[in-house]
Amino acid sequence: MIPIGRTCNIACTLRKYHIRQQAYPFDWTVVPISTALELIENRFKDFLSVENLIFLPPIKGRHLNEKNELVTNNDGSILWTSIMPVICKKYNMLFCHDFSEKGVDDLPIIKEKYSRRISRLLKKIDKGEDIVFLYDTYIYKEQYPIYKSAGIDLKNILSTNNFLNMKNNFNIPIENYVSYLSGLPSIFTIPSK
């Protein structure tokens, strides 16, 4: 089971129920489904290229530690800290947990982390393993102004992000896949050959 977007709710839920075994590229991002499919199909071309990134002013948010877990206080409550939201303007993708106040200085570490996740996902696809992609349709209201500050109309992206139409144009080298819609999260699967 692999999260494919739109938010980090799927990764959080999989972790909560001890189903999440490994990290994948869309776990902790806000990403339109169309973007996730495009990135898989083009094998993540220009992913995290600095010329495509918009580093926004730091905000109070939830940061991930070196184990890619949300940082918590001693009592288990979420630790809110200063993070830097980063938007990829090419893919309309929000990185809301990865970058600290250091911003672009964090990029080499972030690229290395995502390179491992991308490789892990593409190997599963290339091997023809059974995959269940999970996605949700929820966007936090707090994320709209972040996109707006970067000049991106998130409402427009989401209104044209119709998965049922997009799946017909998903051209990764797999014979077929079946779509299931079941509330939250929604899923579709890629059966092995």
N, C-alpha and C positions, 0 to 999 in steps of 0.2 A: 504494500500500500504506500503510494507516494503522493504527497501533497503537490498540487499543481497550481494553486492560487485560490482565491484572490487575496486572502490574508493569512496570517499565521495561526488562525484558529484551528486549522486541521492539524498542524504539527503539535500544537499544545494538547489537543484532544488525544492524538495518538500517543503522546508521551504520558499523559495522565493515566491511560489504560495500559501502559507498558507494551504497546504494539509497535511503537517507533523504534526500529533497530539501528537505522543510520540516517544521516542528514543528507538532504537533497537540495538542489539549487533554489527551489521556490518556498522552502519551509518558513522562512522568517521575513518574507517580503510582501508588499502589496503589489500584485501583478494581475493585469487583465488576462483572462483565459486565452484570448487571441494572442497575446504576447508570449505566454508560456508555450503555446503550440508553435508559434513562429520560431522561437529560440531553439526548441527541440529540432524542428525541421532544418534550420540553417546551422545546426550544431554550435549554437551560441556565438555566432559571428559578432564581433565588436562588443561582446559582453564586458561590461565594466571598463570600457575605453574611456580614459580621462576626458577626452574632448566631448563626450556625450553626457558627462555628469554635471549636475547642478548641486553645489554644496550650499545648503540653506543655513541660516543662523541656528546656533544651538538652541534646543528646547529641553524641557523637562520630559524625560521619557524612561522607557525600560530598556536597559542595556543587557546584552548577552555576555556571559563570562567566556573564558577560554574553552569551556566544554560545551559552548553554545546552549547554555541554559539561562533562563531569565534570572537575574541576580535578585536574591531575596534577603530580607533582614533576618536576624537571629530568630525572630518569632514566626518566620515563614511568610510574612507579608512581603509584597513586592517592593523592592528598593527602587525608588524613582531617582534618577540621576540625570546629568546633563549629557545629551546625545546630539549628534548632528544628523538630521534627516538628509538623505541624498536621493536625488531623482535622476534616473537615466532618461534624458529627453528623447533618445532614439526609440526606446521601448516603453515609455510612459510607466516606468517601474519605480516603486518607492522602496528604498532600503531604510527601514525605520529602526533597526536595532543594531546595525553593524558598526557604524562609525561613531567614534568618540568626538570630543571637542577638537581633536587634532585634525579632523577632516581628511584632506587629501594625503596627509602623512600616514594615515591608516591604510591607504590603498594597496600597497604591496602585500600586507598581511591578509586583507580582505580578498584580493585576487587569488592568493594561494589557497585560501579556504574554499572559495567557490570553484576553483579548478578541480579540487578533489571531489566535490559534490557533483559537478558536471560530468566528470569522468565516470563516476559511479553510476549515474543515471544512463549515460550513453552506452556503457558496457551492458547494462541490463537490456536496453532496447536492441542493441546489436546482436546479443546472444539469443534474442527472441523469447526472453523469459516472460512469464505471465506477469502483467502489471495491472494494478488497479490504481488509476489516478483519482484522487479525491480533491474536490474543490468546494468552496462555499461561495455564497452570493452576497455576503455581508461586507460592508465597508463602514468603518467607524466614522462618525461625523467629524471627529477631530482631524481626519486625514484630508478632508476637502480643502481647508485653508492652506495646508502644506502644499498641495498641488497648485492651488491658485497663486500662491506666492512665487511659484516657478513658472507661471504663465500657462499652466496646463488645465484644461477644463475636464475634470474627472467625471462629472455627470455625463458629458458627451461621450467619453470613452465607454462608460458602463452601459449607456443606453444602446450603443451599437455593438456591444459585446455579446452577441447571441450565439451561445455555444452550439445549439442545435443546427444552425446554419454553417458554423465554422467547421464542425466535425467532418462534413462532407468534403472539405478541402484540405484535410490533414494528410499530407503526402509523405510520411516517413515510411521506410521500407518494411512495411508489415502488411500482410494480406488483407486483414479486416479487423474491425473491432466492433463491439456492441456497446450501445449507450444505455445507461440506466439512470433514471432521475428519481430521486427518493428524498425530497426535502433537503435538509441539511445533515451531513454534507451530500452533495451530488457526486456521482461517480461515473466514470466510464472505464472500461477495461480494454486492454490489448492482450488477447489470448496468444499463447505461443503458437508457433507454426506447426 
